[in-house]
Amino acid sequence: MAEQFFQAVLMTTFAWEVSMSEYVEAPYAKLVLREARFAEEDVASKLINELLHDLKSLQNLNSARAQAVTSIRQLSLSLDRPQSRHAREWEAASQAAEAWCRNAFH
């Protein structure tokens, strides 16, 4: 009985930590995207790559988070091509991060 209780506490604690991470990471991603969008292209590329590195830490991939990370990764690849226009990738990443935020808060 004590072992079952301990397992339930661990599961509840793990679920809370995942939710808390989503609660913090989603707005963080939005903020970094906003700052990077108005930065010089080389600075923007660094910010986006660091954001991707930061987002690797959480292994739980719900669909909203997965879509945001995928869009941010596509933006990063686009920024590596200097002659490319990036408006579509910026918009996709911003919309995906916004959807992730809505999902994290509900």
N, CA, C and O atoms as a Tinker XYZ file with bonds, in Angstrom:
   424  protein
     1  N      0.823000   -1.185000    0.000000    73     2
     2  CA     0.000000    0.000000    0.000000    64     1     3
     3  C      0.874000    1.257000    0.000000    63     2     4     5
     4  O      0.602000    2.202000   -0.740000    81     3
     5  N      1.903000    1.267000    0.814000    73     3     6
     6  CA     2.790000    2.424000    0.879000    64     5     7
     7  C      3.500000    2.636000   -0.451000    63     6     8     9
     8  O      3.712000    3.771000   -0.877000    81     7
     9  N      3.869000    1.531000   -1.105000    73     7    10
    10  CA     4.541000    1.632000   -2.399000    64     9    11
    11  C      3.611000    2.234000   -3.447000    63    10    12    13
    12  O      4.046000    3.051000   -4.258000    81    11
    13  N      2.346000    1.847000   -3.443000    73    11    14
    14  CA     1.379000    2.414000   -4.386000    64    13    15
    15  C      1.193000    3.906000   -4.140000    63    14    16    17
    16  O      1.105000    4.689000   -5.086000    81    15
    17  N      1.135000    4.294000   -2.879000    73    15    18
    18  CA     1.002000    5.706000   -2.534000    64    17    19
    19  C      2.210000    6.493000   -3.035000    63    18    20    21
    20  O      2.066000    7.572000   -3.609000    81    19
    21  N      3.404000    5.939000   -2.812000    73    19    22
    22  CA     4.640000    6.589000   -3.261000    64    21    23
    23  C      4.643000    6.755000   -4.779000    63    22    24    25
    24  O      5.022000    7.809000   -5.289000    81    23
    25  N      4.223000    5.718000   -5.498000    73    23    26
    26  CA     4.158000    5.797000   -6.960000    64    25    27
    27  C      3.162000    6.867000   -7.402000    63    26    28    29
    28  O      3.427000    7.594000   -8.360000    81    27
    29  N      2.026000    6.973000   -6.722000    73    27    30
    30  CA     1.023000    7.993000   -7.061000    64    29    31
    31  C      1.583000    9.395000   -6.830000    63    30    32    33
    32  O      1.346000   10.302000   -7.627000    81    31
    33  N      2.324000    9.567000   -5.740000    73    31    34
    34  CA     2.944000   10.867000   -5.452000    64    33    35
    35  C      3.972000   11.206000   -6.526000    63    34    36    37
    36  O      4.025000   12.342000   -6.997000    81    35
    37  N      4.788000   10.228000   -6.916000    73    35    38
    38  CA     5.776000   10.465000   -7.967000    64    37    39
    39  C      5.109000   10.837000   -9.284000    63    38    40    41
    40  O      5.560000   11.758000   -9.965000    81    39
    41  N      4.046000   10.137000   -9.649000    73    39    42
    42  CA     3.336000   10.437000  -10.903000    64    41    43
    43  C      2.733000   11.835000  -10.851000    63    42    44    45
    44  O      2.805000   12.570000  -11.836000    81    43
    45  N      2.145000   12.214000   -9.734000    73    43    46
    46  CA     1.550000   13.547000   -9.589000    64    45    47
    47  C      2.635000   14.609000   -9.661000    63    46    48    49
    48  O      2.458000   15.634000  -10.319000    81    47
    49  N      3.747000   14.373000   -8.996000    73    47    50
    50  CA     4.860000   15.326000   -9.017000    64    49    51
    51  C      5.401000   15.451000  -10.429000    63    50    52    53
    52  O      5.663000   16.563000  -10.887000    81    51
    53  N      5.575000   14.337000  -11.132000    73    51    54
    54  CA     6.086000   14.369000  -12.503000    64    53    55
    55  C      5.126000   15.139000  -13.407000    63    54    56    57
    56  O      5.560000   15.971000  -14.204000    81    55
    57  N      3.827000   14.869000  -13.289000    73    55    58
    58  CA     2.834000   15.563000  -14.120000    64    57    59
    59  C      2.866000   17.064000  -13.832000    63    58    60    61
    60  O      2.769000   17.867000  -14.759000    81    59
    61  N      2.999000   17.452000  -12.573000    73    59    62
    62  CA     3.056000   18.872000  -12.228000    64    61    63
    63  C      4.303000   19.516000  -12.818000    63    62    64    65
    64  O      4.232000   20.629000  -13.338000    81    63
    65  N      5.449000   18.832000  -12.745000    73    63    66
    66  CA     6.685000   19.386000  -13.292000    64    65    67
    67  C      6.586000   19.559000  -14.802000    63    66    68    69
    68  O      7.064000   20.560000  -15.335000    81    67
    69  N      5.983000   18.614000  -15.494000    73    67    70
    70  CA     5.822000   18.730000  -16.942000    64    69    71
    71  C      4.919000   19.906000  -17.256000    63    70    72    73
    72  O      5.225000   20.705000  -18.141000    81    71
    73  N      3.799000   20.021000  -16.532000    73    71    74
    74  CA     2.879000   21.132000  -16.764000    64    73    75
    75  C      3.559000   22.458000  -16.469000    63    74    76    77
    76  O      3.393000   23.419000  -17.220000    81    75
    77  N      4.313000   22.520000  -15.400000    73    75    78
    78  CA     4.994000   23.749000  -15.049000    64    77    79
    79  C      6.019000   24.108000  -16.120000    63    78    80    81
    80  O      6.171000   25.281000  -16.463000    81    79
    81  N      6.715000   23.117000  -16.645000    73    79    82
    82  CA     7.685000   23.387000  -17.696000    64    81    83
    83  C      6.996000   23.925000  -18.942000    63    82    84    85
    84  O      7.480000   24.878000  -19.553000    81    83
    85  N      5.882000   23.330000  -19.322000    73    83    86
    86  CA     5.127000   23.816000  -20.480000    64    85    87
    87  C      4.654000   25.243000  -20.218000    63    86    88    89
    88  O      4.702000   26.098000  -21.103000    81    87
    89  N      4.206000   25.481000  -19.014000    73    87    90
    90  CA     3.687000   26.787000  -18.616000    64    89    91
    91  C      4.764000   27.868000  -18.744000    63    90    92    93
    92  O      4.459000   29.018000  -19.061000    81    91
    93  N      5.999000   27.500000  -18.502000    73    91    94
    94  CA     7.107000   28.450000  -18.593000    64    93    95
    95  C      7.711000   28.477000  -19.996000    63    94    96    97
    96  O      8.016000   29.547000  -20.521000    81    95
    97  N      7.881000   27.318000  -20.596000    73    95    98
    98  CA     8.563000   27.242000  -21.894000    64    97    99
    99  C      7.795000   27.893000  -23.034000    63    98   100   101
   100  O      8.396000   28.544000  -23.888000    81    99
   101  N      6.490000   27.731000  -23.062000    73    99   102
   102  CA     5.707000   28.274000  -24.173000    64   101   103
   103  C      5.813000   29.806000  -24.254000    63   102   104   105
   104  O      6.099000   30.333000  -25.329000    81   103
   105  N      5.591000   30.537000  -23.147000    73   103   106
   106  CA     5.764000   31.994000  -23.227000    64   105   107
   107  C      7.217000   32.399000  -23.503000    63   106   108   109
   108  O      7.473000   33.402000  -24.169000    81   107
   109  N      8.151000   31.619000  -22.991000    73   107   110
   110  CA     9.567000   31.878000  -23.252000    64   109   111
   111  C      9.855000   31.797000  -24.748000    63   110   112   113
   112  O     10.556000   32.647000  -25.297000    81   111
   113  N      9.314000   30.775000  -25.404000    73   111   114
   114  CA     9.504000   30.625000  -26.848000    64   113   115
   115  C      8.904000   31.819000  -27.589000    63   114   116   117
   116  O      9.514000   32.350000  -28.517000    81   115
   117  N      7.707000   32.237000  -27.175000    73   115   118
   118  CA     7.075000   33.402000  -27.813000    64   117   119
   119  C      7.934000   34.650000  -27.658000    63   118   120   121
   120  O      8.109000   35.415000  -28.606000    81   119
   121  N      8.463000   34.847000  -26.471000    73   119   122
   122  CA     9.281000   36.027000  -26.193000    64   121   123
   123  C     10.562000   36.028000  -27.028000    63   122   124   125
   124  O     10.930000   37.051000  -27.605000    81   123
   125  N     11.231000   34.892000  -27.091000    73   123   126
   126  CA    12.463000   34.803000  -27.876000    64   125   127
   127  C     12.165000   35.034000  -29.358000    63   126   128   129
   128  O     12.912000   35.737000  -30.039000    81   127
   129  N     11.086000   34.451000  -29.853000    73   127   130
   130  CA    10.714000   34.663000  -31.259000    64   129   131
   131  C     10.458000   36.139000  -31.546000    63   130   132   133
   132  O     10.889000   36.662000  -32.573000    81   131
   133  N      9.766000   36.796000  -30.648000    73   131   134
   134  CA     9.464000   38.217000  -30.823000    64   133   135
   135  C     10.746000   39.048000  -30.854000    63   134   136   137
   136  O     10.909000   39.917000  -31.711000    81   135
   137  N     11.645000   38.777000  -29.921000    73   135   138
   138  CA    12.908000   39.521000  -29.874000    64   137   139
   139  C     13.769000   39.230000  -31.101000    63   138   140   141
   140  O     14.366000   40.140000  -31.675000    81   139
   141  N     13.828000   37.976000  -31.495000    73   139   142
   142  CA    14.661000   37.586000  -32.626000    64   141   143
   143  C     14.151000   38.178000  -33.935000    63   142   144   145
   144  O     14.937000   38.518000  -34.820000    81   143
   145  N     12.847000   38.296000  -34.050000    73   143   146
   146  CA    12.265000   38.785000  -35.303000    64   145   147
   147  C     12.719000   40.209000  -35.614000    63   146   148   149
   148  O     12.840000   40.581000  -36.781000    81   147
   149  N     12.966000   40.992000  -34.592000    73   147   150
   150  CA    13.354000   42.387000  -34.801000    64   149   151
   151  C     14.856000   42.618000  -34.656000    63   150   152   153
   152  O     15.326000   43.756000  -34.673000    81   151
   153  N     15.597000   41.524000  -34.513000    73   151   154
   154  CA    17.057000   41.623000  -34.378000    64   153   155
   155  C     17.708000   41.508000  -35.751000    63   154   156   157
   156  O     17.068000   41.121000  -36.729000    81   155
   157  N     18.985000   41.850000  -35.803000    73   155   158
   158  CA    19.761000   41.613000  -37.021000    64   157   159
   159  C     19.749000   40.116000  -37.310000    63   158   160   161
   160  O     19.620000   39.306000  -36.392000    81   159
   161  N     19.883000   39.749000  -38.572000    73   159   162
   162  CA    19.733000   38.350000  -38.966000    64   161   163
   163  C     20.701000   37.404000  -38.262000    63   162   164   165
   164  O     20.310000   36.300000  -37.884000    81   163
   165  N     21.952000   37.810000  -38.078000    73   163   166
   166  CA    22.900000   36.925000  -37.396000    64   165   167
   167  C     22.541000   36.750000  -35.922000    63   166   168   169
   168  O     22.691000   35.661000  -35.368000    81   167
   169  N     22.068000   37.819000  -35.291000    73   167   170
   170  CA    21.637000   37.740000  -33.890000    64   169   171
   171  C     20.370000   36.892000  -33.796000    63   170   172   173
   172  O     20.228000   36.074000  -32.886000    81   171
   173  N     19.457000   37.091000  -34.737000    73   171   174
   174  CA    18.220000   36.313000  -34.754000    64   173   175
   175  C     18.534000   34.821000  -34.878000    63   174   176   177
   176  O     17.943000   33.997000  -34.181000    81   175
   177  N     19.453000   34.484000  -35.754000    73   175   178
   178  CA    19.827000   33.089000  -35.941000    64   177   179
   179  C     20.378000   32.494000  -34.647000    63   178   180   181
   180  O     20.038000   31.367000  -34.287000    81   179
   181  N     21.224000   33.246000  -33.951000    73   179   182
   182  CA    21.772000   32.766000  -32.677000    64   181   183
   183  C     20.665000   32.563000  -31.650000    63   182   184   185
   184  O     20.634000   31.547000  -30.957000    81   183
   185  N     19.756000   33.532000  -31.553000    73   183   186
   186  CA    18.664000   33.430000  -30.588000    64   185   187
   187  C     17.787000   32.207000  -30.871000    63   186   188   189
   188  O     17.415000   31.480000  -29.951000    81   187
   189  N     17.466000   31.989000  -32.124000    73   187   190
   190  CA    16.610000   30.864000  -32.483000    64   189   191
   191  C     17.325000   29.539000  -32.219000    63   190   192   193
   192  O     16.711000   28.599000  -31.715000    81   191
   193  N     18.599000   29.455000  -32.550000    73   191   194
   194  CA    19.352000   28.223000  -32.283000    64   193   195
   195  C     19.477000   27.949000  -30.790000    63   194   196   197
   196  O     19.398000   26.797000  -30.364000    81   195
   197  N     19.670000   28.992000  -29.994000    73   195   198
   198  CA    19.727000   28.811000  -28.541000    64   197   199
   199  C     18.369000   28.397000  -27.992000    63   198   200   201
   200  O     18.286000   27.592000  -27.064000    81   199
   201  N     17.307000   28.950000  -28.568000    73   199   202
   202  CA    15.961000   28.551000  -28.156000    64   201   203
   203  C     15.748000   27.059000  -28.424000    63   202   204   205
   204  O     15.243000   26.337000  -27.564000    81   203
   205  N     16.126000   26.610000  -29.597000    73   203   206
   206  CA    15.998000   25.178000  -29.909000    64   205   207
   207  C     16.793000   24.329000  -28.928000    63   206   208   209
   208  O     16.330000   23.272000  -28.498000    81   207
   209  N     17.967000   24.780000  -28.581000    73   207   210
   210  CA    18.784000   24.056000  -27.600000    64   209   211
   211  C     18.060000   23.999000  -26.254000    63   210   212   213
   212  O     18.023000   22.950000  -25.611000    81   211
   213  N     17.492000   25.114000  -25.835000    73   211   214
   214  CA    16.767000   25.160000  -24.563000    64   213   215
   215  C     15.540000   24.253000  -24.574000    63   214   216   217
   216  O     15.203000   23.656000  -23.552000    81   215
   217  N     14.886000   24.147000  -25.697000    73   215   218
   218  CA    13.660000   23.355000  -25.775000    64   217   219
   219  C     13.918000   21.862000  -25.849000    63   218   220   221
   220  O     12.977000   21.075000  -25.742000    81   219
   221  N     15.160000   21.452000  -26.027000    73   219   222
   222  CA    15.492000   20.027000  -26.048000    64   221   223
   223  C     15.322000   19.387000  -24.684000    63   222   224   225
   224  O     15.153000   18.171000  -24.591000    81   223
   225  N     15.362000   20.182000  -23.622000    73   223   226
   226  CA    15.401000   19.640000  -22.265000    64   225   227
   227  C     14.148000   18.866000  -21.881000    63   226   228   229
   228  O     14.229000   17.920000  -21.098000    81   227
   229  N     13.012000   19.242000  -22.407000    73   227   230
   230  CA    11.772000   18.571000  -22.029000    64   229   231
   231  C     11.416000   17.536000  -23.084000    63   230   232   233
   232  O     11.244000   17.874000  -24.256000    81   231
   233  N     11.307000   16.306000  -22.684000    73   231   234
   234  CA    11.057000   15.227000  -23.634000    64   233   235
   235  C      9.569000   15.057000  -23.952000    63   234   236   237
   236  O      9.228000   14.448000  -24.965000    81   235
   237  N      8.689000   15.577000  -23.113000    73   235   238
   238  CA     7.254000   15.442000  -23.346000    64   237   239
   239  C      6.849000   16.295000  -24.538000    63   238   240   241
   240  O      6.952000   17.521000  -24.493000    81   239
   241  N      6.390000   15.652000  -25.600000    73   239   242
   242  CA     6.005000   16.395000  -26.794000    64   241   243
   243  C      4.510000   16.274000  -27.030000    63   242   244   245
   244  O      4.052000   15.319000  -27.656000    81   243
   245  N      3.746000   17.240000  -26.530000    73   243   246
   246  CA     2.347000   17.251000  -26.933000    64   245   247
   247  C      2.288000   17.845000  -28.328000    63   246   248   249
   248  O      3.282000   18.389000  -28.810000    81   247
   249  N      1.159000   17.752000  -28.972000    73   247   250
   250  CA     1.095000   18.147000  -30.382000    64   249   251
   251  C      1.367000   19.628000  -30.593000    63   250   252   253
   252  O      2.009000   19.995000  -31.577000    81   251
   253  N      0.892000   20.492000  -29.691000    73   251   254
   254  CA     1.131000   21.934000  -29.845000    64   253   255
   255  C      2.613000   22.246000  -29.691000    63   254   256   257
   256  O      3.163000   23.044000  -30.450000    81   255
   257  N      3.263000   21.621000  -28.712000    73   255   258
   258  CA     4.692000   21.847000  -28.509000    64   257   259
   259  C      5.491000   21.300000  -29.692000    63   258   260   261
   260  O      6.427000   21.940000  -30.172000    81   259
   261  N      5.115000   20.123000  -30.148000    73   259   262
   262  CA     5.820000   19.506000  -31.275000    64   261   263
   263  C      5.724000   20.385000  -32.516000    63   262   264   265
   264  O      6.707000   20.554000  -33.237000    81   263
   265  N      4.540000   20.948000  -32.767000    73   263   266
   266  CA     4.364000   21.818000  -33.925000    64   265   267
   267  C      5.204000   23.089000  -33.769000    63   266   268   269
   268  O      5.810000   23.552000  -34.735000    81   267
   269  N      5.240000   23.648000  -32.569000    73   267   270
   270  CA     6.039000   24.853000  -32.335000    64   269   271
   271  C      7.520000   24.573000  -32.552000    63   270   272   273
   272  O      8.207000   25.349000  -33.218000    81   271
   273  N      8.013000   23.483000  -32.002000    73   271   274
   274  CA     9.429000   23.145000  -32.154000    64   273   275
   275  C      9.760000   22.889000  -33.624000    63   274   276   277
   276  O     10.813000   23.308000  -34.106000    81   275
   277  N      8.874000   22.209000  -34.330000    73   275   278
   278  CA     9.094000   21.959000  -35.761000    64   277   279
   279  C      9.144000   23.270000  -36.539000    63   278   280   281
   280  O     10.022000   23.457000  -37.382000    81   279
   281  N      8.222000   24.165000  -36.267000    73   279   282
   282  CA     8.199000   25.463000  -36.965000    64   281   283
   283  C      9.430000   26.300000  -36.636000    63   282   284   285
   284  O      9.984000   26.971000  -37.507000    81   283
   285  N      9.852000   26.257000  -35.383000    73   283   286
   286  CA    11.049000   27.008000  -34.980000    64   285   287
   287  C     12.281000   26.402000  -35.663000    63   286   288   289
   288  O     13.173000   27.131000  -36.097000    81   287
   289  N     12.325000   25.093000  -35.755000    73   287   290
   290  CA    13.445000   24.423000  -36.441000    64   289   291
   291  C     13.476000   24.814000  -37.925000    63   290   292   293
   292  O     14.549000   25.058000  -38.475000    81   291
   293  N     12.316000   24.874000  -38.569000    73   291   294
   294  CA    12.242000   25.295000  -39.975000    64   293   295
   295  C     12.691000   26.744000  -40.125000    63   294   296   297
   296  O     13.359000   27.086000  -41.101000    81   295
   297  N     12.336000   27.585000  -39.182000    73   295   298
   298  CA    12.793000   28.973000  -39.193000    64   297   299
   299  C     14.310000   29.017000  -39.075000    63   298   300   301
   300  O     14.965000   29.772000  -39.793000    81   299
   301  N     14.866000   28.225000  -38.186000    73   299   302
   302  CA    16.314000   28.175000  -38.007000    64   301   303
   303  C     17.013000   27.787000  -39.306000    63   302   304   305
   304  O     18.013000   28.395000  -39.689000    81   303
   305  N     16.484000   26.780000  -39.972000    73   303   306
   306  CA    17.066000   26.355000  -41.250000    64   305   307
   307  C     16.953000   27.459000  -42.296000    63   306   308   309
   308  O     17.869000   27.657000  -43.094000    81   307
   309  N     15.851000   28.164000  -42.293000    73   307   310
   310  CA    15.647000   29.266000  -43.232000    64   309   311
   311  C     16.652000   30.390000  -42.972000    63   310   312   313
   312  O     17.180000   30.986000  -43.911000    81   311
   313  N     16.909000   30.674000  -41.702000    73   311   314
   314  CA    17.848000   31.747000  -41.357000    64   313   315
   315  C     19.279000   31.399000  -41.760000    63   314   316   317
   316  O     20.118000   32.287000  -41.909000    81   315
   317  N     19.553000   30.117000  -41.936000    73   315   318
   318  CA    20.877000   29.694000  -42.388000    64   317   319
   319  C     21.088000   29.959000  -43.880000    63   318   320   321
   320  O     22.209000   29.865000  -44.380000    81   319
   321  N     20.007000   30.290000  -44.584000    73   319   322
   322  CA    20.091000   30.636000  -46.012000    64   321   323
   323  C     19.922000   32.147000  -46.141000    63   322   324   325
   324  O     18.791000   32.627000  -46.211000    81   323
   325  N     21.004000   32.902000  -46.173000    73   323   326
   326  CA    20.941000   34.358000  -46.114000    64   325   327
   327  C     20.117000   35.029000  -47.216000    63   326   328   329
   328  O     19.499000   36.064000  -46.964000    81   327
   329  N     20.091000   34.479000  -48.408000    73   327   330
   330  CA    19.362000   35.134000  -49.484000    64   329   331
   331  C     17.860000   34.827000  -49.436000    63   330   332   333
   332  O     17.084000   35.410000  -50.192000    81   331
   333  N     17.467000   33.945000  -48.581000    73   331   334
   334  CA    16.074000   33.522000  -48.498000    64   333   335
   335  C     15.228000   34.567000  -47.765000    63   334   336   337
   336  O     15.706000   35.249000  -46.859000    81   335
   337  N     13.970000   34.674000  -48.174000    73   335   338
   338  CA    13.024000   35.489000  -47.411000    64   337   339
   339  C     12.459000   34.592000  -46.319000    63   338   340   341
   340  O     12.242000   33.398000  -46.530000    81   339
   341  N     12.227000   35.172000  -45.168000    73   339   342
   342  CA    11.866000   34.350000  -44.014000    64   341   343
   343  C     10.480000   34.648000  -43.465000    63   342   344   345
   344  O     10.103000   34.110000  -42.424000    81   343
   345  N      9.717000   35.492000  -44.140000    73   343   346
   346  CA     8.421000   35.936000  -43.605000    64   345   347
   347  C      7.492000   34.760000  -43.299000    63   346   348   349
   348  O      6.854000   34.731000  -42.246000    81   347
   349  N      7.416000   33.814000  -44.195000    73   347   350
   350  CA     6.520000   32.664000  -43.999000    64   349   351
   351  C      6.952000   31.845000  -42.776000    63   350   352   353
   352  O      6.114000   31.416000  -41.983000    81   351
   353  N      8.257000   31.634000  -42.631000    73   351   354
   354  CA     8.761000   30.843000  -41.505000    64   353   355
   355  C      8.556000   31.567000  -40.171000    63   354   356   357
   356  O      8.203000   30.948000  -39.168000    81   355
   357  N      8.786000   32.905000  -40.171000    73   355   358
   358  CA     8.546000   33.683000  -38.950000    64   357   359
   359  C      7.081000   33.567000  -38.538000    63   358   360   361
   360  O      6.770000   33.341000  -37.368000    81   359
   361  N      6.191000   33.724000  -39.508000    73   359   362
   362  CA     4.759000   33.673000  -39.215000    64   361   363
   363  C      4.348000   32.297000  -38.706000    63   362   364   365
   364  O      3.592000   32.192000  -37.740000    81   363
   365  N      4.834000   31.256000  -39.341000    73   363   366
   366  CA     4.502000   29.889000  -38.914000    64   365   367
   367  C      5.007000   29.615000  -37.498000    63   366   368   369
   368  O      4.292000   29.034000  -36.682000    81   367
   369  N      6.227000   30.028000  -37.212000    73   367   370
   370  CA     6.792000   29.813000  -35.873000    64   369   371
   371  C      6.016000   30.612000  -34.824000    63   370   372   373
   372  O      5.733000   30.106000  -33.738000    81   371
   373  N      5.676000   31.847000  -35.149000    73   371   374
   374  CA     4.921000   32.689000  -34.209000    64   373   375
   375  C      3.539000   32.107000  -33.934000    63   374   376   377
   376  O      3.104000   32.048000  -32.784000    81   375
   377  N      2.857000   31.681000  -34.980000    73   375   378
   378  CA     1.526000   31.098000  -34.792000    64   377   379
   379  C      1.587000   29.791000  -33.998000    63   378   380   381
   380  O      0.735000   29.536000  -33.147000    81   379
   381  N      2.586000   28.976000  -34.275000    73   379   382
   382  CA     2.723000   27.712000  -33.547000    64   381   383
   383  C      3.045000   27.960000  -32.071000    63   382   384   385
   384  O      2.534000   27.260000  -31.196000    81   383
   385  N      3.891000   28.953000  -31.798000    73   383   386
   386  CA     4.216000   29.280000  -30.402000    64   385   387
   387  C      2.985000   29.827000  -29.685000    63   386   388   389
   388  O      2.764000   29.526000  -28.512000    81   387
   389  N      2.200000   30.614000  -30.372000    73   387   390
   390  CA     0.956000   31.136000  -29.789000    64   389   391
   391  C     -0.005000   29.996000  -29.464000    63   390   392   393
   392  O     -0.606000   29.979000  -28.390000    81   391
   393  N     -0.153000   29.051000  -30.377000    73   391   394
   394  CA    -1.020000   27.895000  -30.131000    64   393   395
   395  C     -0.503000   27.070000  -28.956000    63   394   396   397
   396  O     -1.285000   26.566000  -28.149000    81   395
   397  N      0.809000   26.937000  -28.868000    73   395   398
   398  CA     1.412000   26.201000  -27.749000    64   397   399
   399  C      1.091000   26.894000  -26.436000    63   398   400   401
   400  O      0.763000   26.234000  -25.450000    81   399
   401  N      1.183000   28.218000  -26.412000    73   399   402
   402  CA     0.851000   28.977000  -25.196000    64   401   403
   403  C     -0.605000   28.744000  -24.799000    63   402   404   405
   404  O     -0.896000   28.477000  -23.633000    81   403
   405  N     -1.507000   28.844000  -25.752000    73   403   406
   406  CA    -2.926000   28.612000  -25.445000    64   405   407
   407  C     -3.114000   27.216000  -24.878000    63   406   408   409
   408  O     -3.847000   27.034000  -23.906000    81   407
   409  N     -2.465000   26.237000  -25.469000    73   407   410
   410  CA    -2.574000   24.858000  -25.006000    64   409   411
   411  C     -1.984000   24.704000  -23.599000    63   410   412   413
   412  O     -2.549000   23.994000  -22.767000    81   411
   413  N     -0.867000   25.356000  -23.334000    73   411   414
   414  CA    -0.199000   25.217000  -22.030000    64   413   415
   415  C     -1.033000   25.832000  -20.911000    63   414   416   417
   416  O     -0.960000   25.380000  -19.768000    81   415
   417  N     -1.812000   26.843000  -21.219000    73   415   418
   418  CA    -2.588000   27.527000  -20.192000    64   417   419
   419  C     -3.970000   26.926000  -20.021000    63   418   420   421
   420  O     -4.726000   27.372000  -19.158000    81   419
   421  N     -4.323000   25.924000  -20.823000    73   419   422
   422  CA    -5.648000   25.315000  -20.679000    64   421   423
   423  C     -5.555000   23.864000  -20.319000    63   422   424
   424  O     -6.580000   23.200000  -20.160000    81   423
